Amino acid sequence: MFDGYTNHFLLQERLLLIVQKTSLENNKKFQILALITGVMTTISIPIFLPHFFHGHGFHTVIHLSGIILGMFLSVIGAITYLEYRINRLLLVFLAFATITVAEVLSALNMVFLFWASYSSVDSLITHLLILMMLTFFAVGIFRKD
């Protein structure tokens, strides 16, 4: 009945309407982002401050920004899934949560050095988590619910 492009467009419109109609207003979303940013910054200062001043400032900011945005998107994804109970939204939430875990592991390894950065373990775990994230997104795109 519809070609693939039309089906994809209709799916995008449906998901956009769901995200726009969520019970969370933009000011609530901003409050959640501000809360996560405040808590993560407060927790991160004693852990990451020495690395920030020893030449890893930009790298540290990238990791912390990724963690903060990942946590924000995970929380919003979880709230949206719990509200609508659509499997695609669950997969989106899982994708955000997976990439956030990868970012947290990478940032903690920068500070505590669980494994040497030249080791393939760091790269393997990070890339595995990114692959999981991409898999969740891909499955979510092709689901028919």
Summary of the structure (lengths in Angstrom):
residues: 145
radius of gyration: 18.0
end to end distance: 17.7
largest distance: 60.8
contacts: 381
relative contact order: 0.10
helix: 87%
strand: 0%
